[in-house]
Amino acid sequence: MDIVFKNAKLEKICNNRDSVEKKYGSIQGKLLMRRLDELRAAENLDILRYLPQARCHELKGNKQGQLSVDLKHPYRLIFEPANNPIPLKDDGGLDWKKVTLIRILGVEDTHG
């Protein structure tokens, strides 16, 4: 998949291993880089469903339209589909197989 970032600051941090580890710590930083590599290597979002360690899922409530993958508990990498238009199935749900562009929004504890 192709990846864009919500802003230049986040992009700069996420595209530099030293910056990621400085901001998020060694363990979290390495896991974040692994997740970004997995996202980049996937042909589409549906591939992430088959990586159980990532636990990729759609969020609800005020984060509806966003998705997340696991990092070091309780943190998750938050992103959203960035295809234009967002690919939807006939029932209105997200068509994961057609999502080929995502926008990284950040790293956060979605339960905090």
ROMI-756590 format. One line per 5 residues: number of its first residue (from 1); their letters; for each residue x, y, z of N, C-alpha, C. Coordinates in pm, whole numbers. Each point is the difference from the previous one (the first is absolute). Last residue first. Example, Ala and Ser with C-alpha at 12.3 -4.5 7.8 and 13.67 -1.06 7.14 Angstrom:
BEGIN
2	sa	1285/-225/708/82/119/6/-77/109/73 ~ 29/-572/-7/-89/119/0/90/120/0
END
This chain:
BEGIN
112	ghtde	-775/507/2637/33/89/112/-89/121/11 ~ 33/-368/-336/-87/-33/112/20/94/118 ~ 255/1/-416/-139/26/-36/-98/-30/113 ~ 522/160/-49/-73/-98/78/-146/28/-27 ~ 391/128/-368/-71/38/122/-60/-120/71
107	vglir	282/231/-462/13/-111/94/-70/44/128 ~ -89/176/-539/79/11/122/6/-129/78 ~ -174/104/-462/-47/110/83/80/15/129 ~ 45/-203/-541/37/-23/139/-39/123/81 ~ -207/-192/-472/59/119/63/24/-33/147
102	iltvk	-50/-314/-489/-43/35/136/73/125/47 ~ -131/-334/-463/64/123/46/-54/32/138 ~ -166/-361/-252/141/-11/-39/81/123/40 ~ -504/-288/40/76/107/65/148/-22/-30 ~ -350/-305/-132/24/110/-95/73/119/62
97	kwdlg	-137/-401/241/79/-49/-114/33/111/-99 ~ -286/71/384/140/-13/38/88/-41/-118 ~ -469/257/48/48/-111/-82/151/-10/19 ~ -409/206/333/129/21/-65/41/-124/-79 ~ -527/94/80/121/-28/78/126/22/-83
92	gddkl	-460/26/-166/50/124/60/125/-20/85 ~ -249/-324/-286/-71/22/127/49/125/74 ~ 200/-145/-414/-140/34/-24/-77/30/128 ~ 518/87/31/-76/-113/-53/-145/47/-20 ~ 441/335/-23/-103/-58/85/-66/-117/-70
87	pipnn	462/361/-16/-70/-115/-57/-97/-64/99 ~ 155/526/-50/23/-113/89/-77/-120/-58 ~ 140/363/-363/-81/-8/123/39/-123/84 ~ 343/124/-68/-103/98/-30/-74/-45/-124 ~ 337/-205/436/-43/-7/-140/-109/105/-21
82	apefi	213/-109/423/22/130/-65/-31/-5/-149 ~ -104/-258/524/13/-15/-145/14/138/-63 ~ 178/-42/494/-128/1/-70/23/-27/-148 ~ 251/-73/536/5/46/-138/-140/-3/-61 ~ 338/-91/483/-131/40/-52/17/53/-142
77	lryph	262/-335/379/25/88/-114/-135/27/-65 ~ 78/-126/535/-37/-48/-132/38/105/-104 ~ 80/-160/574/6/91/-115/-30/-68/-133 ~ 47/-138/497/-133/11/-59/-4/82/-129 ~ 319/-337/9/-120/31/78/25/116/96
72	kldvs	259/-50/-459/22/-49/137/-119/48/84 ~ -148/-26/-470/141/26/29/22/-61/138 ~ -414/-73/-394/66/-7/130/145/44/-7 ~ -381/194/-334/74/-124/17/74/9/133 ~ -462/260/-254/121/-4/81/63/-138/-6
67	lqgqk	-380/388/-255/39/-136/34/123/5/88 ~ -451/345/-163/142/-23/23/22/-147/33 ~ -431/177/-63/68/33/-125/151/-18/10 ~ -258/104/446/-57/-74/-113/63/50/-130 ~ 66/143/473/110/-37/-90/-51/-82/-119
62	ngkle	-275/148/369/55/123/-58/119/-27/-92 ~ -276/-426/70/-25/123/74/57/122/-71 ~ 239/-464/-106/-141/40/14/-9/134/71 ~ 381/-309/-329/-34/60/129/-144/48/-3 ~ 268/-417/-275/-63/131/-11/-39/48/140
57	hcraq	422/-341/-80/-145/8/3/-48/144/-11 ~ 457/-377/32/-52/114/-73/-153/-1/6 ~ 396/-269/218/-138/23/44/-60/125/-65 ~ 460/-230/-11/-32/141/-25/-139/37/54 ~ 178/-449/7/73/83/97/-32/148/-17
52	plyrl	-175/-334/-304/-69/5/130/71/88/102 ~ -36/-8/-533/113/17/92/-58/11/141 ~ -276/-22/-390/67/-130/14/129/8/82 ~ -275/381/-121/-89/-90/76/70/-132/30 ~ 197/334/-282/26/18/144/-89/-88/86
47	idlne	-52/32/-479/114/-84/37/26/7/151 ~ -320/288/-214/-52/-132/36/112/-95/44 ~ 80/445/-182/-27/-7/143/-45/-139/45 ~ 312/24/-432/-119/75/40/-25/-23/148 ~ 401/-146/-193/-59/46/-126/-124/85/26
42	aarle	423/-47/346/-131/-57/-33/-52/60/-131 ~ 408/145/218/17/-123/-76/-134/-61/-45 ~ 24/393/282/57/31/-132/8/-125/-89 ~ -140/-54/449/-99/76/-77/49/30/-141 ~ 299/-203/298/-107/-93/-35/-106/69/-85
37	dlrrm	343/267/179/54/-88/-105/-107/-99/-48 ~ -106/269/368/5/82/-122/53/-82/-117 ~ 4/-206/421/-138/16/-48/-2/84/-128 ~ 414/-48/214/-43/-128/-55/-141/11/-58 ~ 172/370/233/66/-14/-131/-41/-131/-67
32	llkgq	-155/69/436/-63/96/-91/62/-12/-140 ~ 197/-247/344/-128/-58/-37/-75/91/-97 ~ 404/157/182/26/-114/-90/-130/-64/-48 ~ -34/346/319/50/51/-128/26/-111/-99 ~ -121/-106/447/-115/54/-74/44/49/-139
27	isgyk	345/-146/284/-91/-111/-30/-117/48/-85 ~ 315/335/142/61/-104/-82/-99/-109/-41 ~ -180/501/93/77/-98/75/45/-114/-90 ~ -240/411/-135/-86/-104/56/72/-104/85 ~ 219/393/-212/-134/47/40/-78/-106/76
22	kevsd	432/-104/-175/15/111/94/-136/44/53 ~ 17/-327/-339/41/-56/129/20/110/105 ~ -110/134/-439/-109/-81/54/37/-52/138 ~ 331/226/-244/-103/93/48/-117/-75/64 ~ 343/-253/-207/51/67/121/-104/94/60
17	rnnci	-104/-214/-415/3/-94/113/49/67/129 ~ -257/230/-413/137/-4/51/3/-84/127 ~ -399/126/-244/88/-44/-107/146/-3/41 ~ -365/150/286/-26/-139/-38/91/-52/-111 ~ 23/462/153/31/-91/111/-10/-145/-46
12	kelka	-127/332/-307/144/8/25/41/-98/111 ~ -460/50/-94/69/-68/-110/151/-5/24 ~ -268/251/294/-19/-143/23/73/-81/-108 ~ 2/465/-56/73/-35/122/-8/-150/27 ~ -250/198/-359/142/-19/-31/81/-42/123
7	nkfvi	-524/-131/-24/78/123/-10/147/-33/-21 ~ -341/-334/-15/-89/112/24/73/134/-4 ~ 166/-419/-301/-7/35/142/-84/124/19 ~ 53/-447/-372/20/143/18/-20/28/149 ~ 92/-463/-336/-25/65/129/28/148/-12
2	dm	-120/-483/-314/67/128/9/-42/67/130 ~ 30/-542/-93/-84/118/0/88/123/0
END
